[in-house]
Amino acid sequence: MRLPLDMNSSIGEVMAHPFAGPIVQQALAGLSEPQDAAGASMMEGDGMEKMMASFPIGRIVGFPGIPVTREQIEQLIAGANAQG
C-alpha cells in the first residue's frame, strides 16, 4: 500500500510513483536543457538532482523556469492517488 501523495510530498516521492513519476520525469526533461548559460550551470551535476528530489512538489509553483500551476500539480496528485 502506498501513502497518498500531497502538496508536501517530495519530488522524489512523486517521481517514484508509477502514475505520477513518468509525467513528472517528462516535464522535468525539458528543464535539463536550459535556455542560457546561467541556467546551464545551475542544472549541472547530481547535486541539483538530489536537491530537487527532496523539494516538496507543491513548492515548485512559481519557481523560475518551471511553468506549472498549482492546479496542474493538484490534478497530478489526485490522478496518482486515484490510481492507488
FENJO-V211238 format. One record per residue. RES is the residue in one letter. PSI is psi in radians with two decimals (* if undefined). OMEGA is omega in radians with two decimals (999 if undefined). D_FIRST is the distance of its C-alpha to the first C-alpha in Angstrom with 2 decimals. Layout:
<<RES & PSI & OMEGA & D_FIRST> <RES & PSI & OMEGA & D_FIRST>>
This chain:
<<M & 2.32 & 3.13 & 0.00> <R & 2.55 & 2.99 & 3.79> <L & 2.46 & 3.12 & 6.71> <P & 2.54 & 3.07 & 9.22> <L & 2.65 & 3.03 & 12.22> <D & -3.09 & -3.08 & 15.61> <M & -0.31 & 3.11 & 19.16> <N & -0.06 & 3.08 & 18.80> <S & 2.47 & 3.14 & 16.03> <S & 2.75 & 3.08 & 17.92> <I & -0.63 & 3.08 & 19.11> <G & -0.74 & 3.10 & 17.60> <E & -0.74 & -3.14 & 14.03> <V & -0.71 & -3.14 & 14.92> <M & -0.45 & 3.12 & 16.55> <A & -0.21 & -3.12 & 13.63> <H & 2.34 & -3.07 & 11.69> <P & -0.46 & 3.11 & 12.65> <F & -0.91 & -3.05 & 14.25> <A & -0.58 & -3.06 & 15.74> <G & -0.94 & -3.14 & 16.63> <P & -0.58 & 3.13 & 19.44> <I & -0.78 & 3.14 & 20.88> <V & -0.71 & 3.13 & 21.16> <Q & -0.73 & 3.13 & 22.54> <Q & -0.73 & 3.14 & 25.11> <A & -0.71 & -3.12 & 26.11> <L & -0.33 & 3.14 & 26.54> <A & -0.65 & 3.11 & 28.48> <G & -0.43 & 3.14 & 31.40> <L & -0.31 & -3.13 & 31.48> <S & -0.09 & 3.08 & 32.18> <E & 1.34 & -3.07 & 35.57> <P & 2.70 & -3.07 & 37.20> <Q & -0.35 & -3.08 & 40.25> <D & 3.06 & -3.09 & 42.51> <A & -0.64 & 3.13 & 43.30> <A & -0.76 & 3.11 & 41.76> <G & -0.62 & 3.13 & 38.42> <A & -0.78 & -3.12 & 38.75> <S & -0.54 & 3.12 & 39.23> <M & -0.58 & -3.03 & 36.27> <M & -0.02 & -3.10 & 33.83> <E & 2.55 & 2.96 & 35.04> <G & 2.86 & -3.14 & 33.28> <D & -0.40 & -3.12 & 29.94> <G & -0.74 & 3.13 & 30.45> <M & -0.73 & 3.12 & 29.84> <E & -0.76 & 3.14 & 26.62> <K & -0.73 & 3.13 & 25.33> <M & -0.80 & -3.14 & 26.54> <M & -0.62 & -3.14 & 24.99> <A & -0.51 & -3.12 & 21.55> <S & -0.12 & -3.07 & 21.65> <F & 2.31 & 3.09 & 23.09> <P & 2.34 & -3.08 & 21.20> <I & -0.61 & -3.12 & 20.82> <G & -0.28 & -3.10 & 22.68> <R & -0.10 & -3.12 & 25.61> <I & -0.17 & 3.09 & 26.63> <V & 2.19 & 3.14 & 28.30> <G & 0.02 & 3.11 & 31.98> <F & 2.30 & -3.11 & 31.59> <P & 2.28 & 3.09 & 34.70> <G & 0.01 & 3.13 & 34.29> <I & 1.72 & -3.08 & 30.87> <P & 1.30 & -3.14 & 31.65> <V & 2.52 & 3.14 & 28.52> <T & 2.83 & 3.08 & 28.47> <R & -0.70 & -3.13 & 26.22> <E & -0.69 & 3.12 & 25.81> <Q & -0.73 & 3.13 & 24.65> <I & -0.74 & 3.12 & 21.91> <E & -0.69 & 3.10 & 20.88> <Q & -0.72 & 3.11 & 20.87> <L & -0.82 & -3.13 & 18.76> <I & -0.77 & 3.13 & 16.10> <A & -0.76 & 3.11 & 16.35> <G & -0.74 & 3.13 & 16.12> <A & -0.78 & -3.12 & 13.04> <N & -0.53 & 3.10 & 11.24> <A & -0.50 & 3.13 & 12.80> <Q & -0.32 & 3.13 & 11.42> <G & * & 999 & 7.77>>
